[in-house]
Amino acid sequence: MKAWTRWQDWAALVIGVLVALSPIVVTVSTAAAWTLVVLGVVLALTGLWSLAQPGSVASEYGHGVLGVLLFIAPWVMGYSDLAGASWTSWVGGALAVIVAATALPAATAAHRGVIAH
């Protein structure tokens, strides 16, 4: 697989950027803002990592872990009462997990040097 071509990695990058920028448009607390920005930026960076190195399985697992963290963040960080921030976390987290799960077979195949069909 060629670098910069897998749609799942582009999706992870876009999800990360949107999550990181979401405090501009949704009501957030300090904890929510920091959580969304930090997890969003890290998700975007792992998306770039995956795009540059499509055979990196670790980056796909990173998307999944970040997705789970993003999904549980409203409860853990105490901003579940803020609807916009919570829904951003839940939707962004779920999409990140889905993207990671769909990209993992292709990344594993690229890592092994086999072309995925």
Residue pairs with C-beta under 8 A, 6 or more apart in sequence:
1 54
1 55
1 106
1 109
1 110
1 115
1 116
2 54
3 51
3 52
3 53
3 54
4 51
4 52
5 54
6 50
6 51
6 54
6 103
6 106
8 50
8 99
8 100
8 102
8 103
8 106
9 47
9 50
9 51
9 54
9 59
9 103
10 47
10 51
11 47
11 95
11 99
12 43
12 44
12 46
12 47
12 50
12 63
12 96
12 99
12 100
12 103
13 44
13 47
13 48
13 51
14 47
15 40
15 43
15 47
15 92
15 95
15 96
15 99
16 39
16 40
16 41
16 42
16 43
16 44
16 45
16 46
16 47
16 96
17 40
17 44
18 40
18 92
19 36
19 39
19 40
19 43
19 70
19 88
19 89
19 92
20 36
20 37
20 39
20 40
20 41
20 43
20 44
21 40
22 28
22 36
22 40
22 84
22 85
22 88
22 92
23 32
23 33
23 36
23 37
23 85
25 84
26 82
26 84
26 85
26 88
27 82
27 83
27 84
27 85
28 36
28 79
28 82
28 84
28 85
29 78
29 79
29 82
29 85
31 77
31 78
31 79
32 74
32 77
32 79
32 82
32 85
35 73
35 77
35 79
35 89
36 73
36 85
36 88
36 89
39 66
39 69
39 70
39 73
40 92
42 66
43 63
43 66
43 67
43 70
43 92
43 96
46 59
46 62
46 63
46 66
47 63
49 56
49 59
49 62
50 56
50 59
50 60
50 63
50 103
50 107
53 59
54 106
54 107
54 110
55 107
55 110
55 111
56 107
56 111
57 104
57 107
57 108
57 111
59 107
60 100
60 103
60 104
60 107
61 100
61 104
62 100
63 96
63 97
63 99
63 100
63 103
64 96
64 97
64 100
64 101
64 104
66 93
66 96
67 92
67 93
67 94
67 95
67 96
67 97
67 98
67 99
67 100
68 93
68 97
69 93
70 89
70 92
70 93
70 96
71 89
71 90
71 93
71 94
71 97
72 93
73 79
73 89
73 93
74 80
74 82
74 85
74 86
74 89
74 90
79 85
79 86
80 86
105 116
106 116
109 115
109 116
110 116
